[in-house]
């Protein structure tokens, strides 16, 4: 068996935003490729961009990798935009499928606005340094950041942004077979020859939990889960019921904290979130004119603004409506809890007061009637009771009910004992 036939490549797929989850996943893939002796690590990519910090971590891993990294922008119609362009240029071999494009690397804020000049200058220097190390076009690297330049696959090959265009993974592996690349960290570089023709492909998937973490790696989702989950738990504690609100609230809070574990956050924003929760709790437990709820909504807005670091941020289209809705929900929850606490009892002896039933039989001045699934001894408060008489409970004296004759003005359903057909 030839060496080519016995070689393997590790392949992973990156779709969507570049997040810390993707950075961890690609780092694990590199370590697995080195540990298992794969001839190359192939990343098939289609991304609109992502977080600059996560991108830097991945680029650092690629530049120091002892295993050749091949980034392949695929399928047709895919893109390596923004963060994806940095990653593609940092690979040992950069390839694109026909009909793909690369570029548009201008950094933006969490609200979608262009970042400040300082951030743009830093990003441009970062892109140029990658291009210089991989011998790619520094002009394109600079322009894609400063001007937002984006080019097609053919133009990218012509200008030296990527190495080749390949119609499929198999064609890519055949094309790069025998190519010499320099791998390893600075000071420990060495040359290797790619042996990828007819190589066996092994996949490195994100996995179910990785997919969940990637789905939750959204500032908007984290903010929504934490805000609504907090309100649900507070209301459940203020007015205990069947527990549905509490269960939903706890689940949302857990998901929110999972999202926070993925995203870079500021402690100040988290403290403001706790302050908002405390103010909402005060509104529910001691309802008034809504001052606590208003304060909680303001604290929640500032929490959303300060919660995440760097270019991350909660979209204002989510931030403001959520703060208003949760503040209004706290006011409503406070009113409902207050009403529940003031409502007449429906269980125990107090729940019998005002109930109407029919006296079934009488012995002397005491009768018996069926109420709430049980037989009760009854006695008239002002006059003796009679069999068949409709009466209303006015007082509970131990195990005996004191009743008055009911005038029939109300139409409550009478309790009747169950009898078999």
Beta strands, then each sheet from edge to edge (+ up, - down):
strand 1: 8-15
strand 2: 40-46
strand 3: 69-73
strand 4: 79-81
strand 5: 93-96
strand 6: 101-103
strand 7: 150-152
strand 8: 164-165
strand 9: 180-183
strand 10: 190-193
strand 11: 200-203
strand 12: 356-363
strand 13: 366-371
strand 14: 374-380
strand 15: 390-397
strand 16: 400-405
sheet 1: 8+ 5+ 3+ 2+ 1+ 11+
sheet 2: 4+ 6+ 7-
sheet 3: 9+ 10-
sheet 4: 12+ 13- 14+ 16+ 15- 12+
end
